[in-house]
Every structure is written in C-alpha cells, then in structure tokens.
Amino acid sequence: LRQMKPYGGSMTTLPAPPHSTDRILAGVALMLGFCVTAPLLDVAAKLASDTVPVGQITAARFIVQCALMAPFVWIMRLSLRVPREHSHDRSQWFCRAESAGSIAGGVIS
C-alpha cells in the first residue's frame, strides 16, 4: 500500500465569475406571453380575412406586435440599435431579408 502524503501547498482562491447580464426569468416570461398572445393574433387575422384585405391585416398585425412590445422594450431599457460588431454579420442580413420576405408575402397573397 502506498502512503498518501498530506497536501502541503497553499490554498488559492479563484476570482469571482463576471456578473452576468442575462435576464433568464424575463426571457421566460416574454416567451410565455408570446405563446399566449400569438394564437390570438392568428385567430383575429383569420376571422378578419373574409372582409379585410390581406395587406391591411398584415400591416395591422405588425403594428399591434410593435405596440405590444414597446412597453417591454421601454421597461427593460433595451437598445434598438444593432451593435457595430454585428452590423456586418450574415445572420443579421438573413433576418432582415426574411422579415422583408414575410411582409412582401403577406401583402402579395
């Protein structure tokens, strides 16, 4: 049997991890709120599609979504600007193209 030697080194302390800016509970609450309101917007759009033009419904949906999100953006003090390091990112351009396609598809159909 080998004999174990007692640890003779000094104890070191690790630095504290940096403070996280993540807001996990706020993100979960916003996702749950979306899961509740998104079907209501879809139902309203389908009910109105018999009498209101599709382009007008699409525009109204985007306006309502912006109006519903504006208080949360203001309360959480979120910036609407895209950070400079992400302005040339391909995913940002893809998201913008996808949004433009969604709007155009809703107006055309």
N, C-alpha and C positions, 0 to 999 in steps of 0.2 A: 504494500500500500504506500502510495505517495503521501507525504505530509503536505498540507496546504500552508502556505506562508501567509501571515496576516498582511493586509494591504497597508503599505507604508506611504503611499502617495498622498498628496494634499487634495482636498475636495475642491472642485471648481464649480462655480455657478454659471449657468448658461444665461445669456441675455434674454430678456423677455421678448416674445414674438411681437412684431409690429402690430399696432392697433388696426383691426380690420374695419373697412368702411362698408362691408356688406350689410345689407338690411334684409336678412332672411325672412323674418316674420312679415315685414311689409311686402316682400315679394310674394309670399304665400297668400296673404290677404288680397293682393291685387289679382292674382291668378284665380282665386275663388270668386272674387267679384266679377271677373270676366266670364267665368263659367256660368254664372247666374244670369248676367245681362245679355250675353251674345245670343242665346236662343231667343230671347225676347225681341231683339232687333231683327232676327231672321223671320220670326213669325209675323211681325209688323210689316216687313218688306213683302212677304208672300201674300198677306191679306190685301195690301195696297196695290199689288201689281196688276190687278184687274182694272183699276180705274186711273192709276197714276203712271205716267211714262217711266220706263226703267231708269233712264238717265237721271231723272229727278229723284227717284228713290235712292240711287247710288250716291248722289250728292248729299241728300238728307242724312243718309247713314254715316257718311264721313263727318258731316257737321255735328251730328249727335255724338259720335265717338269722341271727337275733339272736345266738345263741351263737357262730356262726362269725365274725361281725363284731365282737363285743365286744373280743376281744384287739387287733384293729387300731385300734379307737377308743381303747383304753387306751394302746397303744404310741405312737400318733401324737398323743396328748393333744388329741383333738378335743373340742369342746364339744357337748353335746346340746341346748343352748338355741338357740332361734331368735333372731337379733339383733333388737333392738327396732325398728329401722328397717324390717325385713322382716315384722314381725308383722301388718301390715295390707295386705300385698301380695296381689293377687288370685291370683298363681300359687301362693302358699303354701296358700291356701284350696282351690284346684283340686287340688293334690297330696293334701291331706287328704281331700277328697271322693272322689278317685279311689281312694285306699287303702281308705277305708271301703266303697266300692262293690265293690272287689275282694274284700275279706273277706266281705261280705254275699253276693256272687255265688257264692263258693266254698262257703259254708255252705248256701245255698238249693239249689244244683244237685245 
